[in-house]
Amino acid sequence: MTRTQATFPAPIVESKKWLDGVSFPSNRPLINVSQAAPVEAPPLALREAMAEFVLTQTDAHLYGPVLGNGDLRSALAAQISSHYGGSVGDQQIAITSGCNQAFAAAMMALTGEGDEVILPTPWYFNHKMWLDMTGVRAVPLPTGDDMLPDPEQAAALITPRTRAIALVTPNNPAGVEYPADLLHAFRDLAREHGLRLIVDETYRDFDSRTGAPHDLFVDPDWDDVLVHLYSFSKTYRLTGHRVGALAASPALLQDIEKFLDTVTICPSQVGQFGALWGINNLRQWVAGERVEILDRRAAIAEGFAPLAEQGWKLKGLGAYFAYVEHPFDMTGDDFARRLVADAGVLLLPATMFVPETDRSGDRQVRIAFANIDRAGIGALFERLQSLPF
């Protein structure tokens, strides 16, 4: 059996199979809260600019630099520096084909066969899958009732084979936003043990806090420990164009460049143009998108009381996700599959975010609410309150 065969099926792909053969009447259409990716096109002005780029610029169709185009690297470096109040240069930026590739590239540069990476659970499933497929052991770090990881517990998991600790904030799948002092503690822990701290901030632009969520970039030596991941996909609705990024030391980027050159040669020229155009022109539009997402988050919090009376628990809430514990005595997969047929709801069970031995996966689910409005959230909660089991 290969390492790829040994890891679990891709959860989004697997969950879509649950829809096969199920019909949804017009008065109760499917409510799909399984995936966080935007389902709408980018704003018209961005699409028009991208179309003009494709039609008029030869470079739109050619190879570019492996680490990304210089203008986008510079623009992102300036944006990060401004947002976090730190100092990031373009030589510390790489553009990748999506944020998943940014994680994969970092892991390829930092780990070898049999090495270990600490992942808080519930984990982002693609991080776990990549480690499985590269022969790296994912070491689970269970989170507490607040869904936050404990640096002291992480310290107890460090071995001579540990190479990194990977955090996601705002978290996927739990939605929680990691406090700045918690990130500082993990940064100090990683530096003390000669590890890299991977911080995936794919959902940075939908953080409920005003201003910078942390000051890790203020540290003049930030790149000796921090590897920062980011995605343009959610921010500008560029999911199909696959454009992400990472910030790291120039020395680490030299090794990352080897991986990227072997896998994709360069990121999409059209996607990079779209990301650059977005940075330069869509600041106010992104602010409006954030307000809408925060309103949907508020709708979850405001409307949860009737479910709580039935024994449901809201474990985490933020960015695109609510992490919820249900009161029913059944396995996570059975519960999620029954929701499709009995309630017309597609969501992911926590069994897809935790080790097989972690029984919390049977009682918890992820609700990705970015693509349903207040009315949709109300309909979702009504269906969950009326389950026939």
PARO-854215 format. One record per residue (C-alpha): x negated, y, z. Coordinates in Angstrom, 2 decimals, always signed. Example, Ala and Ser with C-alpha at 12.3 -4.5 7.8 and 13.67 -1.06 7.14 Angstrom:
2
<xx:-12.30	yy:-4.50	zz:+7.80> .
<xx:-13.67	yy:-1.06	zz:+7.14> .
***
This chain:
389
<xx:+0.00	yy:+0.00	zz:+0.00> .
<xx:-1.32	yy:+3.45	zz:-0.87> .
<xx:-1.27	yy:+6.34	zz:+1.57> .
<xx:+1.37	yy:+8.04	zz:-0.59> .
<xx:+3.56	yy:+4.95	zz:-0.47> .
<xx:+3.14	yy:+4.80	zz:+3.29> .
<xx:+4.49	yy:+8.27	zz:+4.03> .
<xx:+8.23	yy:+8.90	zz:+4.26> .
<xx:+10.42	yy:+9.94	zz:+1.31> .
<xx:+10.61	yy:+13.66	zz:+0.55> .
<xx:+13.48	yy:+14.80	zz:+2.82> .
<xx:+15.14	yy:+17.28	zz:+0.46> .
<xx:+15.07	yy:+14.77	zz:-2.40> .
<xx:+16.33	yy:+12.01	zz:-0.12> .
<xx:+19.20	yy:+14.08	zz:+1.29> .
<xx:+20.47	yy:+15.01	zz:-2.18> .
<xx:+20.98	yy:+11.29	zz:-2.84> .
<xx:+23.60	yy:+11.28	zz:-0.07> .
<xx:+25.84	yy:+13.30	zz:-2.40> .
<xx:+25.97	yy:+10.55	zz:-5.02> .
<xx:+29.50	yy:+9.25	zz:-5.45> .
<xx:+31.02	yy:+11.73	zz:-2.99> .
<xx:+33.64	yy:+14.15	zz:-4.28> .
<xx:+34.48	yy:+17.44	zz:-2.62> .
<xx:+38.01	yy:+18.83	zz:-3.10> .
<xx:+38.41	yy:+22.44	zz:-4.23> .
<xx:+39.91	yy:+23.42	zz:-0.88> .
<xx:+36.88	yy:+22.00	zz:+0.95> .
<xx:+33.78	yy:+22.45	zz:-1.20> .
<xx:+30.40	yy:+21.22	zz:-0.08> .
<xx:+28.60	yy:+23.45	zz:+2.43> .
<xx:+24.92	yy:+22.86	zz:+1.69> .
<xx:+22.68	yy:+23.95	zz:+4.56> .
<xx:+19.92	yy:+21.45	zz:+3.87> .
<xx:+17.33	yy:+23.69	zz:+2.21> .
<xx:+16.02	yy:+27.18	zz:+2.87> .
<xx:+15.06	yy:+28.10	zz:-0.69> .
<xx:+16.96	yy:+31.06	zz:-2.18> .
<xx:+19.49	yy:+30.00	zz:-4.78> .
<xx:+19.89	yy:+33.41	zz:-6.42> .
<xx:+17.63	yy:+34.93	zz:-9.08> .
<xx:+15.16	yy:+37.69	zz:-8.27> .
<xx:+16.54	yy:+41.26	zz:-8.50> .
<xx:+17.21	yy:+42.41	zz:-12.04> .
<xx:+14.43	yy:+44.99	zz:-12.11> .
<xx:+11.87	yy:+42.31	zz:-11.24> .
<xx:+13.24	yy:+39.93	zz:-13.89> .
<xx:+13.07	yy:+42.67	zz:-16.50> .
<xx:+9.48	yy:+43.49	zz:-15.58> .
<xx:+8.53	yy:+39.82	zz:-15.76> .
<xx:+10.23	yy:+39.42	zz:-19.12> .
<xx:+8.33	yy:+42.43	zz:-20.50> .
<xx:+5.09	yy:+40.95	zz:-19.18> .
<xx:+5.77	yy:+37.64	zz:-20.93> .
<xx:+6.67	yy:+39.33	zz:-24.22> .
<xx:+3.87	yy:+41.89	zz:-24.42> .
<xx:+0.85	yy:+40.61	zz:-22.48> .
<xx:-1.34	yy:+37.84	zz:-23.87> .
<xx:-2.75	yy:+37.26	zz:-20.37> .
<xx:+0.67	yy:+35.99	zz:-19.29> .
<xx:-0.08	yy:+32.77	zz:-21.18> .
<xx:-3.77	yy:+32.22	zz:-20.43> .
<xx:-5.88	yy:+30.79	zz:-17.64> .
<xx:-6.87	yy:+33.23	zz:-14.95> .
<xx:-9.26	yy:+33.19	zz:-11.98> .
<xx:-8.99	yy:+30.05	zz:-9.86> .
<xx:-8.45	yy:+32.01	zz:-6.63> .
<xx:-5.90	yy:+34.29	zz:-8.23> .
<xx:-5.88	yy:+37.58	zz:-10.06> .
<xx:-7.92	yy:+40.35	zz:-8.49> .
<xx:-5.15	yy:+42.93	zz:-8.45> .
<xx:-2.79	yy:+40.64	zz:-6.53> .
<xx:-5.52	yy:+39.58	zz:-4.11> .
<xx:-6.32	yy:+43.23	zz:-3.40> .
<xx:-2.66	yy:+44.20	zz:-3.01> .
<xx:-1.96	yy:+41.34	zz:-0.60> .
<xx:-5.11	yy:+42.11	zz:+1.41> .
<xx:-3.96	yy:+45.72	zz:+1.75> .
<xx:-0.43	yy:+44.64	zz:+2.70> .
<xx:-1.68	yy:+42.24	zz:+5.39> .
<xx:-4.07	yy:+44.88	zz:+6.76> .
<xx:-1.27	yy:+47.43	zz:+6.96> .
<xx:+1.34	yy:+45.07	zz:+8.40> .
<xx:-0.88	yy:+43.63	zz:+11.13> .
<xx:-3.12	yy:+46.64	zz:+11.78> .
<xx:-6.25	yy:+44.65	zz:+10.94> .
<xx:-8.88	yy:+44.47	zz:+8.26> .
<xx:-8.56	yy:+41.97	zz:+5.42> .
<xx:-10.51	yy:+42.16	zz:+2.16> .
<xx:-9.65	yy:+40.73	zz:-1.22> .
<xx:-12.60	yy:+38.31	zz:-0.91> .
<xx:-10.67	yy:+36.75	zz:+2.01> .
<xx:-7.54	yy:+36.07	zz:-0.08> .
<xx:-6.65	yy:+33.18	zz:-2.37> .
<xx:-3.47	yy:+32.95	zz:-4.42> .
<xx:-2.01	yy:+29.45	zz:-4.68> .
<xx:+0.80	yy:+27.65	zz:-6.49> .
<xx:+3.18	yy:+27.99	zz:-3.57> .
<xx:+2.56	yy:+27.95	zz:+0.16> .
<xx:+2.62	yy:+24.15	zz:+0.28> .
<xx:-0.46	yy:+24.20	zz:-1.93> .
<xx:-2.07	yy:+26.75	zz:+0.37> .
<xx:-1.71	yy:+24.27	zz:+3.24> .
<xx:-2.95	yy:+21.39	zz:+1.10> .
<xx:-5.96	yy:+23.39	zz:-0.06> .
<xx:-6.88	yy:+24.39	zz:+3.48> .
<xx:-6.61	yy:+20.80	zz:+4.69> .
<xx:-8.73	yy:+19.50	zz:+1.82> .
<xx:-11.44	yy:+21.99	zz:+2.71> .
<xx:-11.32	yy:+21.33	zz:+6.44> .
<xx:-10.68	yy:+17.60	zz:+6.87> .
<xx:-12.01	yy:+14.22	zz:+5.85> .
<xx:-10.76	yy:+10.66	zz:+6.06> .
<xx:-9.77	yy:+9.80	zz:+9.63> .
<xx:-9.84	yy:+13.37	zz:+10.92> .
<xx:-6.99	yy:+14.79	zz:+13.02> .
<xx:-4.77	yy:+17.87	zz:+12.87> .
<xx:-2.45	yy:+18.83	zz:+15.72> .
<xx:+1.13	yy:+19.58	zz:+14.60> .
<xx:+3.84	yy:+20.76	zz:+17.02> .
<xx:+7.04	yy:+18.75	zz:+16.76> .
<xx:+9.51	yy:+19.18	zz:+15.26> .
<xx:+7.08	yy:+19.66	zz:+12.39> .
<xx:+7.49	yy:+20.96	zz:+8.85> .
<xx:+7.80	yy:+17.65	zz:+7.01> .
<xx:+5.62	yy:+18.57	zz:+4.00> .
<xx:+2.69	yy:+19.31	zz:+6.33> .
<xx:+3.02	yy:+15.84	zz:+7.81> .
<xx:+3.41	yy:+14.23	zz:+4.39> .
<xx:+0.26	yy:+15.89	zz:+3.04> .
<xx:-1.80	yy:+14.74	zz:+6.00> .
<xx:-0.47	yy:+11.20	zz:+5.56> .
<xx:-1.37	yy:+11.21	zz:+1.87> .
<xx:-4.94	yy:+12.38	zz:+2.52> .
<xx:-5.77	yy:+9.95	zz:+5.29> .
<xx:-5.68	yy:+12.58	zz:+8.04> .
<xx:-3.90	yy:+11.76	zz:+11.28> .
<xx:-1.16	yy:+14.17	zz:+12.31> .
<xx:-1.25	yy:+14.38	zz:+16.10> .
<xx:+2.22	yy:+15.33	zz:+17.40> .
<xx:+2.45	yy:+18.06	zz:+20.02> .
<xx:+5.99	yy:+17.94	zz:+21.46> .
<xx:+7.53	yy:+21.34	zz:+22.12> .
<xx:+9.49	yy:+22.27	zz:+25.22> .
<xx:+13.16	yy:+23.13	zz:+25.66> .
<xx:+12.36	yy:+26.56	zz:+24.21> .
<xx:+10.92	yy:+24.85	zz:+21.10> .
<xx:+7.52	yy:+26.44	zz:+21.74> .
<xx:+4.24	yy:+24.47	zz:+21.90> .
<xx:+2.04	yy:+24.56	zz:+24.99> .
<xx:-1.68	yy:+25.36	zz:+24.48> .
<xx:-2.63	yy:+23.35	zz:+27.57> .
<xx:-0.89	yy:+20.27	zz:+26.20> .
<xx:-2.62	yy:+20.88	zz:+22.88> .
<xx:-5.99	yy:+21.03	zz:+24.64> .
<xx:-5.39	yy:+17.57	zz:+26.06> .
<xx:-4.91	yy:+16.21	zz:+22.52> .
<xx:-8.22	yy:+17.48	zz:+21.13> .
<xx:-10.74	yy:+14.76	zz:+20.27> .
<xx:-14.05	yy:+14.76	zz:+18.37> .
<xx:-12.02	yy:+14.14	zz:+15.19> .
<xx:-9.74	yy:+17.17	zz:+15.61> .
<xx:-10.29	yy:+19.77	zz:+12.91> .
<xx:-7.33	yy:+22.14	zz:+13.16> .
<xx:-4.10	yy:+23.13	zz:+14.87> .
<xx:-1.26	yy:+24.09	zz:+12.50> .
<xx:+1.54	yy:+26.41	zz:+13.62> .
<xx:+4.55	yy:+27.76	zz:+11.72> .
<xx:+6.16	yy:+31.06	zz:+12.82> .
<xx:+8.98	yy:+31.94	zz:+12.42> .
<xx:+9.27	yy:+28.21	zz:+12.72> .
<xx:+10.50	yy:+25.74	zz:+10.17> .
<xx:+12.53	yy:+23.78	zz:+11.23> .
<xx:+13.33	yy:+25.26	zz:+14.67> .
<xx:+13.60	yy:+28.93	zz:+13.72> .
<xx:+11.86	yy:+30.19	zz:+16.85> .
<xx:+9.43	yy:+33.12	zz:+16.66> .
<xx:+6.14	yy:+32.49	zz:+18.44> .
<xx:+5.22	yy:+35.26	zz:+20.93> .
<xx:+1.97	yy:+37.11	zz:+20.26> .
<xx:+0.39	yy:+35.94	zz:+23.51> .
<xx:+1.10	yy:+32.32	zz:+22.58> .
<xx:-0.70	yy:+32.75	zz:+19.25> .
<xx:-3.60	yy:+34.41	zz:+21.09> .
<xx:-3.84	yy:+31.42	zz:+23.42> .
<xx:-3.94	yy:+29.00	zz:+20.50> .
<xx:-6.52	yy:+31.19	zz:+18.74> .
<xx:-8.72	yy:+31.15	zz:+21.84> .
<xx:-8.27	yy:+27.39	zz:+22.22> .
<xx:-9.23	yy:+26.76	zz:+18.60> .
<xx:-12.27	yy:+29.04	zz:+18.82> .
<xx:-13.42	yy:+27.41	zz:+22.06> .
<xx:-13.41	yy:+23.97	zz:+20.42> .
<xx:-14.72	yy:+25.00	zz:+17.01> .
<xx:-11.39	yy:+24.33	zz:+15.28> .
<xx:-9.37	yy:+26.27	zz:+12.71> .
<xx:-6.00	yy:+27.70	zz:+13.62> .
<xx:-3.60	yy:+27.44	zz:+10.69> .
<xx:-0.73	yy:+29.95	zz:+10.99> .
<xx:+1.96	yy:+29.53	zz:+8.35> .
<xx:+4.07	yy:+32.69	zz:+8.14> .
<xx:+6.16	yy:+31.81	zz:+5.10> .
<xx:+9.15	yy:+33.54	zz:+6.74> .
<xx:+7.22	yy:+36.58	zz:+8.03> .
<xx:+9.45	yy:+39.07	zz:+6.22> .
<xx:+12.55	yy:+37.81	zz:+8.06> .
<xx:+11.13	yy:+38.02	zz:+11.60> .
<xx:+13.62	yy:+39.75	zz:+13.89> .
<xx:+10.91	yy:+41.72	zz:+15.69> .
<xx:+9.96	yy:+45.17	zz:+14.50> .
<xx:+6.33	yy:+45.81	zz:+13.64> .
<xx:+3.56	yy:+43.24	zz:+13.58> .
<xx:+4.46	yy:+39.92	zz:+15.26> .
<xx:+0.83	yy:+39.50	zz:+16.43> .
<xx:-2.56	yy:+41.18	zz:+16.18> .
<xx:-4.72	yy:+38.20	zz:+15.20> .
<xx:-6.07	yy:+40.18	zz:+12.24> .
<xx:-7.26	yy:+43.00	zz:+14.52> .
<xx:-10.03	yy:+40.70	zz:+15.73> .
<xx:-13.05	yy:+41.67	zz:+13.55> .
<xx:-14.07	yy:+38.00	zz:+13.49> .
<xx:-10.60	yy:+36.68	zz:+12.71> .
<xx:-11.74	yy:+34.59	zz:+9.76> .
<xx:-14.07	yy:+32.40	zz:+11.81> .
<xx:-11.00	yy:+30.67	zz:+13.26> .
<xx:-7.80	yy:+31.80	zz:+11.51> .
<xx:-6.40	yy:+30.47	zz:+8.24> .
<xx:-3.24	yy:+32.40	zz:+7.42> .
<xx:-0.62	yy:+31.07	zz:+4.98> .
<xx:+2.04	yy:+33.11	zz:+3.20> .
<xx:+4.69	yy:+32.68	zz:+0.51> .
<xx:+6.10	yy:+35.12	zz:-2.02> .
<xx:+8.83	yy:+32.62	zz:-2.90> .
<xx:+11.31	yy:+33.49	zz:-0.17> .
<xx:+10.56	yy:+37.21	zz:-0.09> .
<xx:+11.10	yy:+37.91	zz:-3.81> .
<xx:+13.14	yy:+34.80	zz:-4.75> .
<xx:+10.26	yy:+33.46	zz:-6.84> .
<xx:+10.59	yy:+29.82	zz:-5.77> .
<xx:+10.51	yy:+28.47	zz:-9.32> .
<xx:+7.36	yy:+30.41	zz:-10.15> .
<xx:+5.33	yy:+28.79	zz:-7.33> .
<xx:+3.23	yy:+31.59	zz:-5.87> .
<xx:+1.81	yy:+31.53	zz:-2.34> .
<xx:-1.37	yy:+32.67	zz:-0.65> .
<xx:-3.84	yy:+32.10	zz:+2.11> .
<xx:-6.24	yy:+34.34	zz:+3.99> .
<xx:-9.49	yy:+32.80	zz:+5.24> .
<xx:-13.24	yy:+33.29	zz:+5.32> .
<xx:-15.06	yy:+33.65	zz:+1.99> .
<xx:-17.12	yy:+30.58	zz:+2.89> .
<xx:-13.99	yy:+28.46	zz:+3.35> .
<xx:-12.52	yy:+29.84	zz:+0.12> .
<xx:-15.53	yy:+28.48	zz:-1.76> .
<xx:-14.45	yy:+24.95	zz:-0.86> .
<xx:-10.78	yy:+25.75	zz:-1.37> .
<xx:-11.66	yy:+26.94	zz:-4.86> .
<xx:-12.98	yy:+23.47	zz:-5.73> .
<xx:-9.65	yy:+21.92	zz:-4.83> .
<xx:-7.56	yy:+24.51	zz:-6.66> .
<xx:-9.70	yy:+24.26	zz:-9.80> .
<xx:-9.19	yy:+20.51	zz:-9.82> .
<xx:-5.43	yy:+20.59	zz:-9.21> .
<xx:-3.96	yy:+23.60	zz:-11.02> .
<xx:-6.96	yy:+25.54	zz:-12.40> .
<xx:-5.12	yy:+28.80	zz:-11.67> .
<xx:-1.78	yy:+30.00	zz:-10.32> .
<xx:+1.02	yy:+30.95	zz:-12.70> .
<xx:+0.31	yy:+34.25	zz:-14.41> .
<xx:+4.00	yy:+35.14	zz:-14.52> .
<xx:+4.47	yy:+34.29	zz:-10.84> .
<xx:+1.46	yy:+36.38	zz:-9.87> .
<xx:+2.73	yy:+39.31	zz:-11.90> .
<xx:+6.11	yy:+38.99	zz:-10.18> .
<xx:+4.52	yy:+38.92	zz:-6.74> .
<xx:+2.38	yy:+41.98	zz:-7.51> .
<xx:+5.37	yy:+43.86	zz:-8.92> .
<xx:+7.32	yy:+42.97	zz:-5.82> .
<xx:+4.62	yy:+44.28	zz:-3.48> .
<xx:+4.47	yy:+47.54	zz:-5.40> .
<xx:+8.18	yy:+48.12	zz:-5.98> .
<xx:+10.49	yy:+46.08	zz:-3.73> .
<xx:+9.72	yy:+47.18	zz:-0.19> .
<xx:+13.18	yy:+48.68	zz:+0.37> .
<xx:+14.91	yy:+45.76	zz:-1.32> .
<xx:+13.09	yy:+43.29	zz:+0.95> .
<xx:+14.13	yy:+45.37	zz:+3.97> .
<xx:+17.75	yy:+44.99	zz:+2.86> .
<xx:+17.33	yy:+41.23	zz:+2.46> .
<xx:+15.93	yy:+41.06	zz:+5.99> .
<xx:+18.93	yy:+42.94	zz:+7.38> .
<xx:+21.27	yy:+40.45	zz:+5.71> .
<xx:+19.37	yy:+37.44	zz:+7.07> .
<xx:+19.37	yy:+38.94	zz:+10.57> .
<xx:+23.13	yy:+39.44	zz:+10.30> .
<xx:+23.57	yy:+35.77	zz:+9.45> .
<xx:+21.39	yy:+34.89	zz:+12.42> .
<xx:+23.65	yy:+37.04	zz:+14.59> .
<xx:+26.70	yy:+35.26	zz:+13.18> .
<xx:+25.25	yy:+31.92	zz:+14.30> .
<xx:+24.65	yy:+33.22	zz:+17.83> .
<xx:+28.02	yy:+34.95	zz:+18.08> .
<xx:+30.03	yy:+32.03	zz:+16.74> .
<xx:+28.39	yy:+29.16	zz:+18.59> .
<xx:+30.44	yy:+29.27	zz:+21.82> .
<xx:+33.26	yy:+26.89	zz:+20.70> .
<xx:+30.64	yy:+24.30	zz:+19.70> .
<xx:+28.85	yy:+24.76	zz:+23.01> .
<xx:+32.11	yy:+23.97	zz:+24.80> .
<xx:+32.11	yy:+20.62	zz:+22.97> .
<xx:+28.56	yy:+19.82	zz:+24.13> .
<xx:+26.50	yy:+21.22	zz:+21.27> .
<xx:+23.29	yy:+23.09	zz:+22.11> .
<xx:+21.58	yy:+25.83	zz:+20.13> .
<xx:+17.89	yy:+24.97	zz:+20.58> .
<xx:+16.30	yy:+27.49	zz:+18.23> .
<xx:+17.42	yy:+30.31	zz:+15.94> .
<xx:+15.56	yy:+32.61	zz:+13.58> .
<xx:+14.38	yy:+33.35	zz:+10.05> .
<xx:+16.32	yy:+30.88	zz:+7.87> .
<xx:+17.06	yy:+28.19	zz:+10.47> .
<xx:+19.17	yy:+27.11	zz:+13.41> .
<xx:+18.04	yy:+24.00	zz:+15.27> .
<xx:+21.00	yy:+22.35	zz:+16.96> .
<xx:+21.63	yy:+19.40	zz:+19.27> .
<xx:+24.91	yy:+17.54	zz:+18.77> .
<xx:+26.80	yy:+15.53	zz:+21.44> .
<xx:+27.46	yy:+12.33	zz:+19.48> .
<xx:+25.95	yy:+8.92	zz:+20.20> .
<xx:+24.59	yy:+7.84	zz:+16.82> .
<xx:+21.31	yy:+7.87	zz:+14.94> .
<xx:+20.28	yy:+11.06	zz:+13.21> .
<xx:+20.52	yy:+9.62	zz:+9.70> .
<xx:+23.96	yy:+8.14	zz:+10.36> .
<xx:+25.20	yy:+11.43	zz:+11.75> .
<xx:+23.92	yy:+13.45	zz:+8.78> .
<xx:+25.31	yy:+11.00	zz:+6.23> .
<xx:+28.72	yy:+10.97	zz:+7.91> .
<xx:+28.84	yy:+14.75	zz:+7.83> .
<xx:+28.69	yy:+14.61	zz:+4.02> .
<xx:+31.74	yy:+12.37	zz:+3.70> .
<xx:+33.72	yy:+13.47	zz:+6.76> .
<xx:+33.05	yy:+17.22	zz:+6.81> .
<xx:+31.63	yy:+18.16	zz:+3.40> .
<xx:+28.42	yy:+19.37	zz:+5.05> .
<xx:+24.86	yy:+18.57	zz:+3.96> .
<xx:+22.12	yy:+19.22	zz:+6.49> .
<xx:+18.93	yy:+17.52	zz:+7.61> .
<xx:+18.66	yy:+15.36	zz:+10.73> .
<xx:+15.73	yy:+15.90	zz:+13.06> .
<xx:+14.53	yy:+12.38	zz:+12.29> .
<xx:+12.90	yy:+14.08	zz:+9.30> .
<xx:+10.93	yy:+16.44	zz:+11.58> .
<xx:+9.65	yy:+14.18	zz:+14.36> .
<xx:+7.77	yy:+10.86	zz:+14.71> .
<xx:+9.84	yy:+7.70	zz:+14.46> .
<xx:+9.35	yy:+7.09	zz:+18.18> .
<xx:+10.79	yy:+10.50	zz:+19.15> .
<xx:+14.45	yy:+9.87	zz:+19.96> .
<xx:+15.29	yy:+13.61	zz:+19.96> .
<xx:+15.62	yy:+13.15	zz:+16.21> .
<xx:+18.85	yy:+11.23	zz:+16.75> .
<xx:+20.60	yy:+14.16	zz:+18.44> .
<xx:+19.24	yy:+17.23	zz:+16.66> .
<xx:+19.73	yy:+18.74	zz:+13.20> .
<xx:+18.44	yy:+21.67	zz:+11.18> .
<xx:+20.88	yy:+24.17	zz:+9.69> .
<xx:+19.34	yy:+26.29	zz:+6.92> .
<xx:+21.67	yy:+29.30	zz:+6.84> .
<xx:+19.92	yy:+31.60	zz:+4.36> .
<xx:+22.36	yy:+30.78	zz:+1.55> .
<xx:+25.65	yy:+31.08	zz:+3.43> .
<xx:+27.17	yy:+34.36	zz:+4.56> .
<xx:+29.20	yy:+35.11	zz:+7.69> .
<xx:+32.31	yy:+33.57	zz:+6.18> .
<xx:+30.37	yy:+30.45	zz:+5.22> .
<xx:+28.94	yy:+30.17	zz:+8.71> .
<xx:+32.45	yy:+30.45	zz:+10.15> .
<xx:+33.65	yy:+27.68	zz:+7.84> .
<xx:+30.68	yy:+25.49	zz:+8.78> .
<xx:+31.40	yy:+25.87	zz:+12.49> .
<xx:+35.09	yy:+25.12	zz:+11.99> .
<xx:+34.22	yy:+21.86	zz:+10.25> .
<xx:+31.72	yy:+20.87	zz:+12.96> .
<xx:+34.33	yy:+21.59	zz:+15.66> .
<xx:+36.84	yy:+19.32	zz:+13.88> .
<xx:+34.72	yy:+16.25	zz:+13.26> .
<xx:+36.77	yy:+13.04	zz:+13.31> .
<xx:+34.32	yy:+11.12	zz:+15.47> .
***
